[in-house]
Amino acid sequence: MKKSIALYSAMLSMLFSASFGTQAPQTNTPFADKDPKSGFFAGIDLSLANFSYSDSGSPISIDSEIRTSFNYGLKGGYQLYFNPRHGVRIGAHLNMGSYNVYDKGTNTTTYTSTPTLEYDNKASYYGLRYGIDVDYLYDFYNAHQTSIGLSAGFGYELANFLGGKITSVTTPITPTAKTPATIRTTKNSLFGTGAYFNLGTHYYFLNHQVELGLRIPLNIFFPINYAANGTTKNVIAGTPYYQYGLIAPLTSVHLSYTYRF
């Protein structure tokens, strides 16, 4: 009987200790669950945006050109990690910058093969590109409050190229020419929409996030045209002048910093 009472007492003591007693302290591994890396984020985005410009019209025409524009802007969104390695992110961006092209050379008249004119054609726009992105996140390294990973996804954006000004300066280069330089100017604004792929790599330290990525329009791989186009808005009265311009965004390189809240 005494042995039974002692055994019951021991069992009750163990149960009480397990339920209400102190437990050995547990160390929290940084980013051990979804919470530390999940949250809203906001920051800045810098990019080198490649684009193709082409046009047609009278009196100005610039040959198809591929150029690079430096863009700056903002980005933000929300990211959710299901475990230390896997997560998803939805975000929005606004990028802006100047888009300029030029075409300079010589030309001939109808009656001779000798160059008689020197032309200097320029086009300039201010671009606003804004859209949304959805990405899958994979962090292959997690240690010491640091994460390194990769991302892949897709997005869709709208592009406005505003204040377009196309200028042509034609100057005679023949010794006997008396005609002064001819200056013609047209104006337009372009608009377009398109989808693209996202590829990137990111680095997290505490709440700071740095990402280097590519934005690749689908029209590079498929016959889906992402282009902003438009026709001259102010045509000179009584003349057949018009200007049709087109800017097709190409692959852009992005470097961003965001802070996670």
Secondary structure, 3 states (H helix, E strand, C coil): CHHHHHHHHHHHHHHHHHHHCCCCCCCCCCCCCCCCCCEEEEEEEEEEEEEEEEEEEECCCCCCEEEEEEEEEEEEEEEEECCCCEEEEEEEEEEEEEEEEEEEEEECCCCCCCCCEEEEEEEEEEEEEEEEEEEEEEEEEEECCEEEEEEEEEEEEEEEEEEEEEEEEEEECCCCCCCCCEEEEEEEEEEEEEEEEEEEEEEEECCEEEEEEEEEEHHHCCCCCCCEEEECCCCCCCCCCEEEEEEEEEEEEEEEEEEEC
